[in-house]
Amino acid sequence: MADKAQIQAAIKVQGEVVRKLKAEKANKEQIDEEVAKLLELKAQLGGDEGKHQFVLKTAKDFDIAGQYDPMIPDAECLKIVHEILSELELGDFRIKVNDRRILDGMFAVCGVPDEKFRTICSTVDKLDKMAWEDVKNEMVKDKGLSEEVADQIGNYVSMQGGMDLAERLLQDPKLSQSKQACAGLMDMKQLFSYLELFQVTDKVVFDLSLARGLDYYTGIIYEAVLMQTLPAPTPTSQEQNGAVGEDAGVSVGSVAGGGRYDGLVGMFDPKGKKVPCVGVSIGIERIFSIMEQKAEASAEKVRTTETQVLVASAQKNLLEERLRLTAELWNAGIKAEVMYKKNPKLLSQLQHCEETGIPLVAILGEQELKDGVVKLRTVATREEADVSRAELVNEIKKRTSES
């Protein structure tokens, strides 16, 4: 068996290969082949130390493994995605949900041959980037479906809604004939009832066009997308001269995705024990890229520190007094810092605050020391006020809590 570190390095490389293929919407066969290689590498990390436990949580993923009542952990995963995207303030977003059983049932009642379920699924998965006519053309000309079957699929994949859509589809003359579709629709109703309790239905939509073409999904699937476009990158001199480039923004697309995969983990258990799982993967790299682009497009300074106040001096030879005041603020639980120079220029100290986003400056001078006060400056407005040394901590806490 290869060295563990070598296998882990190989897993990382192979994981990047799989992610790149998914991002490029490569054909399903190619993705499946690379996923199989990745799973083989992960299996090699088995052995005694990992024999009876499954470590599913990584820096980018959140997974819940174990036998639980239907849709409770699934709803929590969606709540987590909602919370992350809301807290990051990336803009308006939607979390699309569907179920592989509903998809398979839909294909069956529309007349798709069993052996073409997966290939048609991968074509439907392109609807977020292609118009329906192009998707239909691929189904008919490339995949060999009849136009009648493709049109029936088109009627379904155009549907969006919530619990109301699940209830309506349960009464659908065709779809209600499929047992697996009905099972998926009943779970979808249950899911939305939990999502209502979690207060996240404002951003979650039941979307029959969502397919996520990977074979290992067995039930609920979901994908989070940002609704707006990002500002176009700053044009080069060539683009400004009209040679290339457009004014349009850049579409963001998916930033998270996941679903239920009840059969995958059991493949690596020596006794074939089934371990139901549901999880979500957050697109960390894409989110960081979006945040960077938003920061570049905004005139607002990005705060790069948690420091609440910089202790500064207006004259020379006041290092000891700055350090003494800094210690007082630290002892009171204030996040304070001081520049590591004996006699820094006041302008340099103020510029440091503006560049890093420190909101307040506590300025000491000979007159302030005589009067027992500190000149407290708000960096954003440049307003200054003398505050007594005894009231300084309370004033800093008050101002930072308001900002």
C-alpha positions as CSV (number, residue, x, y, z in Angstrom):
1,M,0.0,0.0,0.0
2,A,1.3,3.4,-0.9
3,D,2.3,5.9,1.8
4,K,-0.7,7.6,3.4
5,A,0.6,11.1,2.6
6,Q,1.1,10.2,-1.1
7,I,-2.5,8.9,-1.3
8,Q,-3.9,12.0,0.3
9,A,-1.9,14.1,-2.2
10,A,-3.3,12.0,-5.0
11,I,-6.8,12.4,-3.7
12,K,-6.4,16.2,-3.6
13,V,-5.2,16.2,-7.2
14,Q,-8.0,13.9,-8.4
15,G,-10.6,15.9,-6.5
16,E,-9.5,19.0,-8.5
17,V,-9.9,17.0,-11.7
18,V,-13.4,16.0,-10.8
19,R,-14.4,19.6,-9.8
20,K,-13.0,21.0,-13.0
21,L,-15.0,18.5,-15.1
22,K,-18.2,19.4,-13.2
23,A,-17.6,23.1,-13.6
24,E,-17.0,22.6,-17.4
25,K,-20.2,20.4,-17.6
26,A,-18.2,17.6,-19.2
27,N,-20.1,14.5,-20.4
28,K,-21.4,12.2,-17.7
29,E,-19.2,9.2,-18.7
30,Q,-16.0,11.2,-18.3
31,I,-17.1,12.6,-14.9
32,D,-18.1,9.1,-13.7
33,E,-14.8,7.6,-14.7
34,E,-12.8,10.3,-12.8
35,V,-15.2,10.0,-9.8
36,A,-14.5,6.3,-9.7
37,K,-10.8,6.9,-9.6
38,L,-11.3,9.3,-6.7
39,L,-13.3,6.8,-4.8
40,E,-10.7,4.1,-5.3
41,L,-8.1,6.4,-3.9
42,K,-10.3,7.2,-0.9
43,A,-10.9,3.5,-0.3
44,Q,-7.1,3.0,0.0
45,L,-7.2,5.2,3.1
46,G,-9.3,2.5,4.8
47,G,-7.7,0.0,7.2
48,D,-8.1,-0.4,10.9
49,E,-8.0,3.3,11.9
50,G,-10.9,4.2,9.6
51,K,-12.7,0.9,9.6
52,H,-15.6,1.8,11.9
53,Q,-15.9,5.5,11.4
54,F,-16.7,7.8,8.5
55,V,-15.2,11.3,8.5
56,L,-17.4,13.3,6.2
57,K,-16.8,16.9,7.3
58,T,-14.2,19.0,5.4
59,A,-13.4,22.7,5.2
60,K,-15.9,23.0,2.4
61,D,-18.5,20.4,3.2
62,F,-21.2,19.7,5.7
63,D,-22.7,16.2,5.9
64,I,-25.0,14.3,8.2
65,A,-24.6,10.6,8.3
66,G,-26.9,8.1,10.1
67,Q,-30.4,6.7,10.2
68,Y,-32.9,9.5,11.0
69,D,-36.5,10.3,10.2
70,P,-37.1,11.6,6.7
71,M,-36.3,15.2,5.7
72,I,-35.2,16.4,9.1
73,P,-31.4,16.4,8.4
74,D,-32.1,17.4,4.8
75,A,-34.0,20.5,6.0
76,E,-31.1,21.4,8.3
77,C,-28.6,21.3,5.4
78,L,-30.8,23.7,3.5
79,K,-31.1,25.9,6.6
80,I,-27.2,26.0,6.8
81,V,-26.9,27.0,3.2
82,H,-29.5,29.8,3.7
83,E,-27.6,31.0,6.8
84,I,-24.2,31.0,5.2
85,L,-25.3,32.9,2.1
86,S,-27.4,35.4,4.1
87,E,-24.5,36.1,6.5
88,L,-22.0,36.7,3.7
89,E,-24.3,39.2,2.1
90,L,-23.4,38.1,-1.4
91,G,-26.7,39.4,-2.8
92,D,-30.1,37.8,-3.6
93,F,-30.0,34.0,-4.0
94,R,-32.3,31.0,-4.5
95,I,-31.9,27.4,-3.3
96,K,-33.4,25.1,-5.9
97,V,-34.5,21.7,-4.7
98,N,-35.7,18.6,-6.5
99,D,-35.6,14.8,-5.9
100,R,-34.0,12.1,-8.0
101,R,-37.0,9.9,-7.5
102,I,-39.3,12.6,-8.9
103,L,-36.9,13.0,-11.9
104,D,-36.8,9.3,-12.6
105,G,-40.6,9.0,-12.2
106,M,-41.0,11.9,-14.6
107,F,-38.7,10.4,-17.2
108,A,-40.6,7.1,-16.9
109,V,-44.1,8.5,-17.4
110,C,-42.9,10.7,-20.3
111,G,-41.7,7.6,-22.1
112,V,-37.9,7.8,-21.7
113,P,-36.3,4.3,-22.0
114,D,-34.8,3.0,-18.7
115,E,-31.3,2.9,-20.2
116,K,-31.5,6.6,-21.2
117,F,-32.5,7.9,-17.8
118,R,-29.0,9.0,-16.8
119,T,-28.0,10.5,-20.1
120,I,-31.2,12.5,-20.4
121,C,-30.7,13.6,-16.8
122,S,-27.3,15.0,-17.7
123,T,-28.9,16.9,-20.6
124,V,-31.7,18.3,-18.4
125,D,-28.9,19.4,-16.0
126,K,-27.7,21.9,-18.7
127,L,-30.9,24.0,-18.5
128,D,-29.3,26.5,-16.2
129,K,-26.9,27.4,-19.0
130,M,-28.8,26.5,-22.2
131,A,-32.2,27.5,-23.5
132,W,-34.9,24.8,-23.6
133,E,-34.8,24.6,-27.4
134,D,-31.1,23.7,-27.3
135,V,-31.7,21.1,-24.6
136,K,-34.6,19.6,-26.5
137,N,-32.4,19.6,-29.7
138,E,-29.7,17.6,-27.8
139,M,-32.3,15.1,-26.5
140,V,-33.8,14.5,-29.9
141,K,-30.8,14.7,-32.3
142,D,-28.0,13.5,-30.0
143,K,-29.8,11.2,-27.5
144,G,-32.4,9.8,-29.8
145,L,-35.6,10.8,-28.0
146,S,-38.8,11.4,-29.9
147,E,-40.0,15.0,-30.0
148,E,-43.2,14.0,-28.3
149,V,-41.3,12.6,-25.3
150,A,-39.0,15.7,-25.2
151,D,-42.0,18.0,-25.2
152,Q,-43.6,16.1,-22.3
153,I,-40.4,16.5,-20.3
154,G,-40.3,20.2,-21.3
155,N,-43.8,20.7,-19.8
156,Y,-42.6,19.3,-16.4
157,V,-39.1,21.0,-16.2
158,S,-40.7,24.4,-16.6
159,M,-42.5,24.1,-13.3
160,Q,-41.4,25.9,-10.2
161,G,-43.0,26.4,-6.8
162,G,-43.1,25.1,-3.2
163,M,-45.3,22.8,-1.2
164,D,-48.2,23.8,-3.5
165,L,-46.4,22.4,-6.5
166,A,-45.7,19.1,-4.8
167,E,-49.4,18.8,-3.9
168,R,-50.4,19.6,-7.4
169,L,-48.1,17.1,-8.9
170,L,-49.4,14.4,-6.6
171,Q,-52.7,14.9,-8.4
172,D,-51.1,15.0,-11.9
173,P,-52.7,12.2,-14.0
174,K,-49.4,11.0,-15.3
175,L,-46.9,11.6,-12.5
176,S,-49.2,10.2,-9.9
177,Q,-48.9,6.8,-11.6
178,S,-45.2,6.5,-10.6
179,K,-44.7,5.2,-7.1
180,Q,-41.2,6.5,-6.8
181,A,-42.3,10.0,-8.0
182,C,-45.1,10.0,-5.4
183,A,-42.6,9.0,-2.7
184,G,-40.4,11.8,-3.7
185,L,-43.3,14.3,-3.8
186,M,-44.5,13.2,-0.3
187,D,-41.0,13.8,1.1
188,M,-40.9,17.2,-0.7
189,K,-44.1,18.2,1.1
190,Q,-42.6,17.1,4.4
191,L,-39.3,19.0,3.6
192,F,-41.2,22.3,2.9
193,S,-43.1,21.9,6.2
194,Y,-39.8,21.8,8.0
195,L,-38.4,24.7,6.0
196,E,-41.4,26.8,7.0
197,L,-40.5,26.1,10.6
198,F,-36.9,27.1,9.9
199,Q,-38.2,30.3,8.2
200,V,-36.2,29.8,5.0
201,T,-38.9,29.2,2.4
202,D,-38.5,32.7,1.1
203,K,-35.3,31.6,-0.7
204,V,-36.1,27.9,-1.5
205,V,-37.9,26.8,-4.6
206,F,-39.0,23.4,-5.8
207,D,-37.6,23.4,-9.4
208,L,-38.2,20.4,-11.6
209,S,-35.4,21.4,-14.0
210,L,-32.8,20.8,-11.3
211,A,-31.1,17.5,-12.1
212,R,-27.5,17.3,-10.8
213,G,-26.3,14.5,-13.0
214,L,-24.2,12.4,-10.5
215,D,-25.4,8.9,-10.1
216,Y,-24.8,8.6,-6.4
217,Y,-27.7,10.9,-5.4
218,T,-30.7,8.9,-4.2
219,G,-33.2,11.4,-3.1
220,I,-33.4,15.1,-2.4
221,I,-30.9,17.3,-4.4
222,Y,-30.3,21.0,-4.2
223,E,-28.3,23.8,-5.6
224,A,-27.8,27.4,-4.5
225,V,-27.4,30.1,-7.1
226,L,-26.9,33.9,-6.9
227,M,-29.5,35.8,-8.8
228,Q,-27.5,38.9,-9.9
229,T,-24.6,39.4,-12.2
230,L,-21.3,40.7,-11.0
231,P,-19.9,43.9,-12.5
232,A,-17.7,43.3,-15.5
233,P,-13.9,43.3,-14.8
234,T,-12.1,46.6,-15.3
235,P,-11.4,46.7,-19.1
236,T,-7.8,46.6,-20.4
237,S,-6.6,49.4,-22.6
238,Q,-7.4,47.1,-25.6
239,E,-11.0,46.7,-24.4
240,Q,-11.4,50.4,-23.8
241,N,-10.4,51.0,-27.4
242,G,-13.3,48.7,-28.5
243,A,-11.3,45.7,-29.7
244,V,-12.8,43.2,-27.2
245,G,-15.1,43.1,-24.2
246,E,-18.6,44.1,-23.4
247,D,-20.2,46.2,-20.7
248,A,-22.4,43.3,-19.4
249,G,-21.7,41.8,-16.0
250,V,-20.6,38.3,-15.3
251,S,-23.2,35.6,-14.4
252,V,-22.3,34.0,-11.1
253,G,-24.3,30.7,-11.1
254,S,-24.1,28.0,-8.5
255,V,-22.2,28.6,-5.2
256,A,-23.4,25.5,-3.3
257,G,-24.9,22.1,-4.0
258,G,-25.6,18.7,-2.6
259,G,-28.2,16.1,-1.8
260,R,-28.9,12.7,-0.3
261,Y,-26.6,9.8,-1.1
262,D,-27.7,6.8,0.9
263,G,-25.7,4.2,-1.0
264,L,-22.3,5.7,-1.4
265,V,-20.7,5.3,2.0
266,G,-21.8,1.7,2.4
267,M,-19.7,0.8,-0.7
268,F,-16.6,1.1,1.6
269,D,-17.9,-0.9,4.6
270,P,-16.5,-4.5,4.6
271,K,-19.9,-5.8,5.6
272,G,-21.8,-3.5,3.1
273,K,-23.6,-1.7,5.9
274,K,-25.9,1.0,4.6
275,V,-25.2,4.5,6.0
276,P,-27.7,7.1,4.9
277,C,-26.2,10.5,4.3
278,V,-27.1,13.9,3.2
279,G,-24.8,16.9,2.7
280,V,-23.9,20.1,1.0
281,S,-20.7,21.4,-0.5
282,I,-20.0,25.1,-0.4
283,G,-18.0,26.6,-3.3
284,I,-15.4,28.3,-1.2
285,E,-13.2,29.4,-4.0
286,R,-16.1,30.8,-6.0
287,I,-17.5,32.7,-3.0
288,F,-14.0,34.2,-2.3
289,S,-13.8,35.2,-5.9
290,I,-17.2,36.9,-5.7
291,M,-16.3,38.7,-2.5
292,E,-13.1,40.0,-4.0
293,Q,-14.9,41.2,-7.1
294,K,-17.5,43.0,-5.0
295,A,-14.8,44.6,-2.9
296,E,-13.0,45.8,-6.0
297,A,-16.2,47.2,-7.5
298,S,-17.1,49.0,-4.3
299,A,-15.6,52.3,-3.1
300,E,-16.1,51.2,0.4
301,K,-12.9,50.1,2.3
302,V,-12.8,46.5,3.4
303,R,-12.0,46.1,7.1
304,T,-9.1,43.8,7.6
305,T,-8.8,43.9,11.3
306,E,-11.0,43.5,14.4
307,T,-9.2,46.3,16.2
308,Q,-11.6,48.8,17.7
309,V,-9.2,51.6,18.5
310,L,-5.7,52.7,17.7
311,V,-3.8,54.5,20.5
312,A,-2.0,57.3,18.8
313,S,0.1,60.3,19.9
314,A,0.2,63.8,18.5
315,Q,3.8,64.6,19.7
316,K,7.1,62.9,20.1
317,N,8.3,61.0,23.2
318,L,4.9,59.7,24.3
319,L,5.6,55.9,23.6
320,E,5.3,55.1,27.3
321,E,2.0,56.9,27.6
322,R,0.6,55.1,24.5
323,L,1.7,51.7,25.9
324,R,0.2,52.5,29.3
325,L,-3.2,53.5,27.8
326,T,-3.1,50.5,25.5
327,A,-2.7,48.2,28.5
328,E,-5.6,49.8,30.2
329,L,-7.8,49.2,27.2
330,W,-6.7,45.6,26.9
331,N,-7.5,45.0,30.5
332,A,-11.0,46.4,30.0
333,G,-11.6,44.0,27.0
334,I,-11.1,46.6,24.3
335,K,-9.4,45.5,21.1
336,A,-6.7,48.1,20.9
337,E,-3.4,48.4,19.1
338,V,-0.5,50.7,18.9
339,M,2.0,51.3,16.1
340,Y,5.4,49.8,16.8
341,K,7.4,53.0,16.5
342,K,8.7,55.4,19.1
343,N,7.7,58.6,17.4
344,P,5.2,57.8,14.5
345,K,3.8,60.8,12.6
346,L,0.1,61.4,13.5
347,L,-0.8,61.4,9.8
348,S,0.8,58.0,9.4
349,Q,-1.3,56.7,12.3
350,L,-4.5,58.1,10.9
351,Q,-3.8,56.6,7.5
352,H,-3.2,53.2,9.0
353,C,-6.7,53.4,10.5
354,E,-8.2,54.3,7.2
355,E,-6.4,51.5,5.3
356,T,-7.3,48.8,7.8
357,G,-10.7,49.9,8.8
358,I,-10.0,50.7,12.5
359,P,-13.0,52.9,13.4
360,L,-11.6,54.9,16.3
361,V,-8.4,56.7,17.3
362,A,-7.5,57.6,20.9
363,I,-5.0,60.5,20.6
364,L,-2.7,61.5,23.4
365,G,-0.8,64.8,23.6
366,E,0.9,66.8,26.3
367,Q,-2.3,68.9,26.8
368,E,-4.5,65.8,27.0
369,L,-2.3,64.3,29.6
370,K,-2.4,67.5,31.7
371,D,-6.2,67.7,31.4
372,G,-6.7,63.9,32.1
373,V,-8.5,63.4,28.8
374,V,-8.1,61.5,25.6
375,K,-9.0,63.0,22.2
376,L,-11.3,60.3,20.6
377,R,-11.5,60.6,16.9
378,T,-14.1,58.8,14.6
379,V,-12.1,57.8,11.5
380,A,-15.0,57.8,9.1
381,T,-16.3,61.3,9.9
382,R,-13.1,62.8,11.4
383,E,-15.1,64.1,14.3
384,E,-13.1,64.5,17.5
385,A,-14.1,64.9,21.2
386,D,-12.3,65.1,24.4
387,V,-13.3,62.2,26.7
388,S,-12.2,61.8,30.3
389,R,-9.8,58.9,31.0
390,A,-12.3,57.4,33.4
391,E,-15.1,57.4,30.8
392,L,-12.9,56.3,27.8
393,V,-13.7,52.5,28.0
394,N,-17.5,53.1,28.2
395,E,-17.4,55.6,25.3
396,I,-15.4,53.2,23.0
397,K,-17.8,50.4,23.8
398,K,-20.8,52.6,23.1
399,R,-19.5,53.9,19.8
400,T,-18.3,50.4,18.5
401,S,-21.7,48.8,19.4
402,E,-23.5,51.5,17.3
403,S,-21.3,51.0,14.2
